[in-house]
Amino acid sequence: MPKQYKLPYTLKAPSEETENMFLAEVPVLPGCRAWGETAEEALFNLEGVTADFIASCEHHGDPLPAAITAAGELVIAV
């Protein structure tokens, strides 16, 4: 069974700062952010980016940030 992580995330509404797209990111994982035309698309894309980040850490033997087990709503299966 794959590991599951509950991660806090932020979701920003479209603006000039986000190139008029929704921006979702996982602050505890450096660089884990994704854009989408809708909030749902941004979160869907974020799931893939986050899963790839975690899989890469595990593959290379890099430690995951301690905050990764913090309470949140985004569940990623790896």
MOPAC internal coordinates of N, CA, C and O (Angstrom, degrees):
PM7 1SCF
backbone

  N    0.0000 0     0.00 0     0.00 0    0    0    0
  C    1.4526 1     0.00 0     0.00 0    1    0    0
  C    1.5322 1   108.73 1     0.00 0    2    1    0
  O    1.2310 1   120.16 1   -46.63 1    3    2    1
  N    1.3305 1   117.30 1   133.37 1    3    2    1
  C    1.4644 1   119.94 1  -179.85 1    5    3    2
  C    1.5310 1   111.32 1   -68.13 1    6    5    3
  O    1.2310 1   121.42 1   -28.04 1    7    6    5
  N    1.3336 1   114.90 1   151.96 1    7    6    5
  C    1.4561 1   120.24 1   175.06 1    9    7    6
  C    1.5182 1   108.54 1   -70.51 1   10    9    7
  O    1.2310 1   121.05 1   -30.69 1   11   10    9
  N    1.3319 1   115.60 1   149.31 1   11   10    9
  C    1.4544 1   120.16 1   174.89 1   13   11   10
  C    1.5152 1   108.85 1  -124.47 1   14   13   11
  O    1.2310 1   120.52 1   -38.71 1   15   14   13
  N    1.3075 1   116.61 1   141.29 1   15   14   13
  C    1.4469 1   123.22 1  -179.79 1   17   15   14
  C    1.5226 1   108.89 1  -125.07 1   18   17   15
  O    1.2310 1   120.62 1   -42.32 1   19   18   17
  N    1.3201 1   116.43 1   137.68 1   19   18   17
  C    1.4596 1   120.77 1   171.28 1   21   19   18
  C    1.5127 1   106.51 1   -99.65 1   22   21   19
  O    1.2310 1   120.91 1   -60.25 1   23   22   21
  N    1.3250 1   115.86 1   119.75 1   23   22   21
  C    1.4524 1   120.91 1  -174.10 1   25   23   22
  C    1.5227 1   111.31 1  -123.39 1   26   25   23
  O    1.2310 1   120.45 1   -42.74 1   27   26   25
  N    1.3208 1   116.74 1   137.26 1   27   26   25
  C    1.4659 1   118.56 1   174.01 1   29   27   26
  C    1.5250 1   109.05 1   -72.63 1   30   29   27
  O    1.2310 1   120.77 1   -36.35 1   31   30   29
  N    1.3271 1   116.13 1   143.65 1   31   30   29
  C    1.4565 1   119.12 1   177.91 1   33   31   30
  C    1.5134 1   109.33 1  -138.98 1   34   33   31
  O    1.2310 1   120.94 1   -18.02 1   35   34   33
  N    1.3098 1   115.80 1   161.98 1   35   34   33
  C    1.4567 1   121.25 1   173.36 1   37   35   34
  C    1.5165 1   108.01 1  -120.29 1   38   37   35
  O    1.2310 1   121.46 1   -28.75 1   39   38   37
  N    1.3098 1   114.82 1   151.25 1   39   38   37
  C    1.4551 1   121.02 1   178.68 1   41   39   38
  C    1.5220 1   107.23 1  -133.29 1   42   41   39
  O    1.2310 1   120.89 1   -59.04 1   43   42   41
  N    1.3217 1   115.91 1   120.96 1   43   42   41
  C    1.4609 1   121.11 1   179.53 1   45   43   42
  C    1.5198 1   109.29 1  -106.03 1   46   45   43
  O    1.2310 1   121.47 1   -41.92 1   47   46   45
  N    1.3321 1   114.79 1   138.08 1   47   46   45
  C    1.4603 1   121.03 1   177.81 1   49   47   46
  C    1.5254 1   109.51 1   -72.02 1   50   49   47
  O    1.2310 1   120.71 1   -21.29 1   51   50   49
  N    1.3245 1   116.25 1   158.71 1   51   50   49
  C    1.4599 1   119.61 1   178.83 1   53   51   50
  C    1.5337 1   112.08 1   -55.84 1   54   53   51
  O    1.2310 1   121.27 1   -42.14 1   55   54   53
  N    1.3231 1   115.18 1   137.86 1   55   54   53
  C    1.4628 1   122.35 1   177.45 1   57   55   54
  C    1.5264 1   107.27 1  -160.90 1   58   57   55
  O    1.2310 1   120.64 1    -4.01 1   59   58   57
  N    1.3098 1   116.38 1   175.99 1   59   58   57
  C    1.4588 1   119.33 1   175.99 1   61   59   58
  C    1.5264 1   110.46 1   -60.95 1   62   61   59
  O    1.2310 1   120.85 1   143.26 1   63   62   61
  N    1.3468 1   115.98 1   -36.74 1   63   62   61
  C    1.4704 1   121.34 1  -179.81 1   65   63   62
  C    1.5280 1   111.79 1   -62.00 1   66   65   63
  O    1.2310 1   120.18 1   147.42 1   67   66   65
  N    1.3269 1   117.26 1   -32.58 1   67   66   65
  C    1.4670 1   121.08 1  -177.76 1   69   67   66
  C    1.5311 1   111.87 1  -103.77 1   70   69   67
  O    1.2310 1   121.10 1  -160.75 1   71   70   69
  N    1.3298 1   115.50 1    19.25 1   71   70   69
  C    1.4682 1   121.55 1   179.84 1   73   71   70
  C    1.5316 1   111.73 1    58.77 1   74   73   71
  O    1.2310 1   121.28 1  -145.16 1   75   74   73
  N    1.3339 1   115.16 1    34.84 1   75   74   73
  C    1.4683 1   123.55 1   179.01 1   77   75   74
  C    1.5253 1   113.35 1    59.56 1   78   77   75
  O    1.2310 1   120.95 1  -149.81 1   79   78   77
  N    1.3168 1   115.78 1    30.19 1   79   78   77
  C    1.4700 1   122.57 1   176.00 1   81   79   78
  C    1.5334 1   107.47 1  -123.56 1   82   81   79
  O    1.2310 1   120.39 1   -18.21 1   83   82   81
  N    1.3307 1   116.86 1   161.79 1   83   82   81
  C    1.4510 1   120.44 1   169.47 1   85   83   82
  C    1.5271 1   107.28 1   -72.99 1   86   85   83
  O    1.2310 1   120.62 1   -39.30 1   87   86   85
  N    1.3150 1   116.42 1   140.70 1   87   86   85
  C    1.4633 1   121.78 1   178.74 1   89   87   86
  C    1.5202 1   108.68 1  -123.54 1   90   89   87
  O    1.2310 1   120.66 1   -58.83 1   91   90   89
  N    1.3248 1   116.34 1   121.17 1   91   90   89
  C    1.4621 1   122.26 1   176.96 1   93   91   90
  C    1.5199 1   107.95 1  -115.21 1   94   93   91
  O    1.2310 1   120.67 1   -40.89 1   95   94   93
  N    1.3421 1   116.32 1   139.11 1   95   94   93
  C    1.4609 1   118.98 1   177.90 1   97   95   94
  C    1.5131 1   110.90 1  -148.75 1   98   97   95
  O    1.2310 1   121.62 1   -24.16 1   99   98   97
  N    1.3390 1   114.50 1   155.84 1   99   98   97
  C    1.4633 1   123.22 1   176.04 1  101   99   98
  C    1.5282 1   105.75 1  -107.55 1  102  101   99
  O    1.2310 1   119.98 1   -79.99 1  103  102  101
  N    1.3392 1   117.64 1   100.01 1  103  102  101
  C    1.4654 1   120.28 1  -174.56 1  105  103  102
  C    1.5276 1   115.20 1   -58.38 1  106  105  103
  O    1.2310 1   119.62 1   151.54 1  107  106  105
  N    1.3403 1   118.33 1   -28.46 1  107  106  105
  C    1.4674 1   120.02 1  -177.69 1  109  107  106
  C    1.5224 1   112.94 1   -78.40 1  110  109  107
  O    1.2310 1   120.02 1   172.49 1  111  110  109
  N    1.3272 1   117.56 1    -7.51 1  111  110  109
  C    1.4664 1   121.73 1   178.42 1  113  111  110
  C    1.5207 1   108.38 1  -119.26 1  114  113  111
  O    1.2310 1   119.87 1   -73.92 1  115  114  113
  N    1.3153 1   117.86 1   106.08 1  115  114  113
  C    1.4681 1   121.78 1  -175.66 1  117  115  114
  C    1.5269 1   112.91 1   -53.84 1  118  117  115
  O    1.2310 1   121.26 1   -54.98 1  119  118  117
  N    1.3207 1   115.20 1   125.02 1  119  118  117
  C    1.4611 1   120.25 1   175.95 1  121  119  118
  C    1.5123 1   115.49 1    83.42 1  122  121  119
  O    1.2310 1   119.47 1   179.25 1  123  122  121
  N    1.3103 1   118.61 1    -0.75 1  123  122  121
  C    1.4688 1   120.11 1  -179.94 1  125  123  122
  C    1.5203 1   109.26 1   -83.47 1  126  125  123
  O    1.2310 1   121.71 1   -84.45 1  127  126  125
  N    1.3310 1   114.34 1    95.55 1  127  126  125
  C    1.4589 1   120.31 1   178.17 1  129  127  126
  C    1.5176 1   108.80 1  -146.62 1  130  129  127
  O    1.2310 1   121.69 1   -25.10 1  131  130  129
  N    1.3164 1   114.38 1   154.90 1  131  130  129
  C    1.4623 1   119.74 1  -179.34 1  133  131  130
  C    1.5218 1   109.10 1  -150.36 1  134  133  131
  O    1.2310 1   121.20 1   -27.16 1  135  134  133
  N    1.3145 1   115.32 1   152.84 1  135  134  133
  C    1.4520 1   122.49 1  -179.36 1  137  135  134
  C    1.5211 1   109.25 1  -115.14 1  138  137  135
  O    1.2310 1   121.43 1   -20.95 1  139  138  137
  N    1.3282 1   114.88 1   159.05 1  139  138  137
  C    1.4514 1   120.49 1   175.40 1  141  139  138
  C    1.5156 1   110.39 1  -162.40 1  142  141  139
  O    1.2310 1   120.80 1   -20.54 1  143  142  141
  N    1.3266 1   116.08 1   159.46 1  143  142  141
  C    1.4588 1   120.56 1   178.17 1  145  143  142
  C    1.5233 1   111.12 1   -73.19 1  146  145  143
  O    1.2310 1   120.35 1   156.48 1  147  146  145
  N    1.3330 1   116.94 1   -23.52 1  147  146  145
  C    1.4636 1   122.29 1   175.64 1  149  147  146
  C    1.5294 1   108.19 1  -126.20 1  150  149  147
  O    1.2310 1   120.80 1   -16.77 1  151  150  149
  N    1.3280 1   116.07 1   163.23 1  151  150  149
  C    1.4602 1   119.73 1   176.83 1  153  151  150
  C    1.5295 1   110.37 1   -60.55 1  154  153  151
  O    1.2310 1   120.70 1   139.30 1  155  154  153
  N    1.3139 1   116.26 1   -40.70 1  155  154  153
  C    1.4618 1   120.71 1  -179.58 1  157  155  154
  C    1.5253 1   111.75 1   -62.60 1  158  157  155
  O    1.2310 1   120.95 1   138.39 1  159  158  157
  N    1.3317 1   115.78 1   -41.61 1  159  158  157
  C    1.4668 1   119.56 1   179.33 1  161  159  158
  C    1.5277 1   111.05 1   -65.96 1  162  161  159
  O    1.2310 1   120.18 1   139.10 1  163  162  161
  N    1.3334 1   117.26 1   -40.90 1  163  162  161
  C    1.4630 1   120.63 1   178.83 1  165  163  162
  C    1.5246 1   110.50 1   -62.84 1  166  165  163
  O    1.2310 1   120.08 1   137.15 1  167  166  165
  N    1.3265 1   117.45 1   -42.85 1  167  166  165
  C    1.4701 1   120.43 1   179.74 1  169  167  166
  C    1.5283 1   111.24 1   -68.54 1  170  169  167
  O    1.2310 1   120.32 1   141.13 1  171  170  169
  N    1.3258 1   117.00 1   -38.87 1  171  170  169
  C    1.4635 1   120.50 1   176.95 1  173  171  170
  C    1.5275 1   109.87 1   -60.96 1  174  173  171
  O    1.2310 1   120.80 1   133.90 1  175  174  173
  N    1.3416 1   116.08 1   -46.10 1  175  174  173
  C    1.4637 1   120.31 1   178.91 1  177  175  174
  C    1.5259 1   110.95 1   -64.27 1  178  177  175
  O    1.2310 1   120.49 1   143.62 1  179  178  177
  N    1.3267 1   116.68 1   -36.38 1  179  178  177
  C    1.4619 1   120.76 1   179.43 1  181  179  178
  C    1.5281 1   111.37 1   -64.58 1  182  181  179
  O    1.2310 1   120.40 1   143.41 1  183  182  181
  N    1.3184 1   116.85 1   -36.59 1  183  182  181
  C    1.4661 1   119.62 1   177.91 1  185  183  182
  C    1.5258 1   110.48 1   -58.40 1  186  185  183
  O    1.2310 1   120.18 1   135.93 1  187  186  185
  N    1.3288 1   117.26 1   -44.07 1  187  186  185
  C    1.4593 1   120.82 1  -179.98 1  189  187  186
  C    1.5200 1   112.41 1   -65.92 1  190  189  187
  O    1.2310 1   120.58 1   136.14 1  191  190  189
  N    1.3269 1   116.49 1   -43.86 1  191  190  189
  C    1.4649 1   120.96 1   179.69 1  193  191  190
  C    1.5271 1   110.20 1   -62.47 1  194  193  191
  O    1.2310 1   120.83 1   136.00 1  195  194  193
  N    1.3216 1   116.01 1   -44.00 1  195  194  193
  C    1.4603 1   120.64 1  -178.35 1  197  195  194
  C    1.5265 1   111.30 1   -67.16 1  198  197  195
  O    1.2310 1   120.44 1   137.91 1  199  198  197
  N    1.3190 1   116.76 1   -42.09 1  199  198  197
  C    1.4683 1   120.02 1   177.72 1  201  199  198
  C    1.5276 1   110.43 1   -61.39 1  202  201  199
  O    1.2310 1   120.45 1   138.49 1  203  202  201
  N    1.3243 1   116.75 1   -41.51 1  203  202  201
  C    1.4733 1   120.43 1   178.55 1  205  203  202
  C    1.5332 1   110.87 1   -64.83 1  206  205  203
  O    1.2310 1   120.03 1   139.56 1  207  206  205
  N    1.3233 1   117.55 1   -40.44 1  207  206  205
  C    1.4720 1   122.05 1   178.77 1  209  207  206
  C    1.5340 1   109.84 1   -60.14 1  210  209  207
  O    1.2310 1   120.54 1   130.62 1  211  210  209
  N    1.3274 1   116.58 1   -49.38 1  211  210  209
  C    1.4654 1   121.12 1  -178.42 1  213  211  210
  C    1.5248 1   110.50 1   -64.72 1  214  213  211
  O    1.2310 1   120.34 1   136.09 1  215  214  213
  N    1.3348 1   116.96 1   -43.91 1  215  214  213
  C    1.4655 1   120.49 1   179.98 1  217  215  214
  C    1.5290 1   110.61 1   -62.27 1  218  217  215
  O    1.2310 1   120.21 1   141.00 1  219  218  217
  N    1.3283 1   117.20 1   -39.00 1  219  218  217
  C    1.4608 1   120.63 1   178.77 1  221  219  218
  C    1.5247 1   111.16 1   -64.83 1  222  221  219
  O    1.2310 1   120.39 1   136.31 1  223  222  221
  N    1.3214 1   116.85 1   -43.69 1  223  222  221
  C    1.4754 1   120.26 1   177.14 1  225  223  222
  C    1.5253 1   110.47 1   -58.73 1  226  225  223
  O    1.2310 1   120.76 1   132.72 1  227  226  225
  N    1.3228 1   116.15 1   -47.28 1  227  226  225
  C    1.4628 1   120.05 1  -178.91 1  229  227  226
  C    1.5304 1   110.90 1   -64.42 1  230  229  227
  O    1.2310 1   120.19 1   138.25 1  231  230  229
  N    1.3122 1   117.24 1   -41.75 1  231  230  229
  C    1.4668 1   121.71 1  -178.86 1  233  231  230
  C    1.5328 1   111.41 1   -63.07 1  234  233  231
  O    1.2310 1   120.67 1   140.16 1  235  234  233
  N    1.3337 1   116.33 1   -39.84 1  235  234  233
  C    1.4611 1   120.95 1  -177.10 1  237  235  234
  C    1.5251 1   113.42 1   -92.12 1  238  237  235
  O    1.2310 1   120.37 1  -179.92 1  239  238  237
  N    1.3270 1   116.89 1     0.08 1  239  238  237
  C    1.4614 1   120.43 1   179.34 1  241  239  238
  C    1.5213 1   113.27 1    74.44 1  242  241  239
  O    1.2310 1   120.13 1  -161.65 1  243  242  241
  N    1.3341 1   117.35 1    18.35 1  243  242  241
  C    1.4564 1   120.95 1   178.12 1  245  243  242
  C    1.5305 1   109.40 1   -81.50 1  246  245  243
  O    1.2310 1   120.13 1   -39.11 1  247  246  245
  N    1.3269 1   117.36 1   140.89 1  247  246  245
  C    1.4702 1   118.99 1   178.99 1  249  247  246
  C    1.5314 1   110.56 1   -72.01 1  250  249  247
  O    1.2310 1   121.29 1   -33.63 1  251  250  249
  N    1.3128 1   115.13 1   146.37 1  251  250  249
  C    1.4546 1   120.18 1   174.06 1  253  251  250
  C    1.5242 1   108.41 1   -83.86 1  254  253  251
  O    1.2310 1   119.58 1   -30.42 1  255  254  253
  N    1.3157 1   118.41 1   149.58 1  255  254  253
  C    1.4602 1   120.26 1   178.03 1  257  255  254
  C    1.5300 1   111.08 1   -57.12 1  258  257  255
  O    1.2310 1   120.53 1   -37.18 1  259  258  257
  N    1.3238 1   116.60 1   142.82 1  259  258  257
  C    1.4657 1   121.43 1  -178.45 1  261  259  258
  C    1.5207 1   111.76 1   -58.60 1  262  261  259
  O    1.2310 1   120.34 1   148.59 1  263  262  261
  N    1.3138 1   116.96 1   -31.41 1  263  262  261
  C    1.4638 1   121.05 1  -177.03 1  265  263  262
  C    1.5246 1   113.14 1   -73.77 1  266  265  263
  O    1.2310 1   119.88 1   178.24 1  267  266  265
  N    1.3089 1   117.83 1    -1.76 1  267  266  265
  C    1.4589 1   120.37 1  -175.33 1  269  267  266
  C    1.5264 1   113.01 1   -63.23 1  270  269  267
  O    1.2310 1   120.22 1   156.10 1  271  270  269
  N    1.3018 1   117.19 1   -23.90 1  271  270  269
  C    1.4645 1   119.33 1  -179.03 1  273  271  270
  C    1.5248 1   111.85 1   -93.72 1  274  273  271
  O    1.2310 1   119.83 1  -171.49 1  275  274  273
  N    1.3300 1   117.93 1     8.51 1  275  274  273
  C    1.4725 1   121.26 1   178.30 1  277  275  274
  C    1.5264 1   109.83 1   -62.94 1  278  277  275
  O    1.2310 1   120.80 1   -26.39 1  279  278  277
  N    1.3040 1   116.07 1   153.61 1  279  278  277
  C    1.4560 1   120.44 1  -179.69 1  281  279  278
  C    1.5182 1   110.51 1   -63.36 1  282  281  279
  O    1.2310 1   120.74 1   -36.02 1  283  282  281
  N    1.3061 1   116.18 1   143.98 1  283  282  281
  C    1.4390 1   121.51 1   179.18 1  285  283  282
  C    1.5027 1   110.06 1  -170.20 1  286  285  283
  O    1.2310 1   120.73 1    10.97 1  287  286  285
  N    1.3154 1   116.21 1  -169.03 1  287  286  285
  C    1.4490 1   119.69 1  -176.50 1  289  287  286
  C    1.5180 1   114.34 1  -117.78 1  290  289  287
  O    1.2310 1   119.90 1   163.34 1  291  290  289
  N    1.2886 1   117.79 1   -16.66 1  291  290  289
  C    1.4567 1   120.92 1  -177.09 1  293  291  290
  C    1.5262 1   108.48 1   -89.30 1  294  293  291
  O    1.2310 1   120.04 1   -62.63 1  295  294  293
  N    1.3347 1   117.54 1   117.37 1  295  294  293
  C    1.4574 1   121.53 1  -179.60 1  297  295  294
  C    1.5231 1   108.12 1  -104.99 1  298  297  295
  O    1.2310 1   120.79 1   -55.78 1  299  298  297
  N    1.3200 1   116.09 1   124.22 1  299  298  297
  C    1.4551 1   122.81 1  -178.33 1  301  299  298
  C    1.5210 1   108.98 1  -114.26 1  302  301  299
  O    1.2310 1   119.57 1   -53.40 1  303  302  301
  N    1.2963 1   118.42 1   126.60 1  303  302  301
  C    1.4565 1   121.96 1   175.15 1  305  303  302
  C    1.5164 1   108.09 1  -101.79 1  306  305  303
  O    1.2310 1   120.77 1   -50.75 1  307  306  305
  N    1.3275 1   116.14 1   129.25 1  307  306  305
  C    1.4641 1   121.64 1   179.99 1  309  307  306
  C    1.5140 1   109.10 1  -123.42 1  310  309  307
  O    1.2310 1   120.10 1   180.00 1  311  310  309

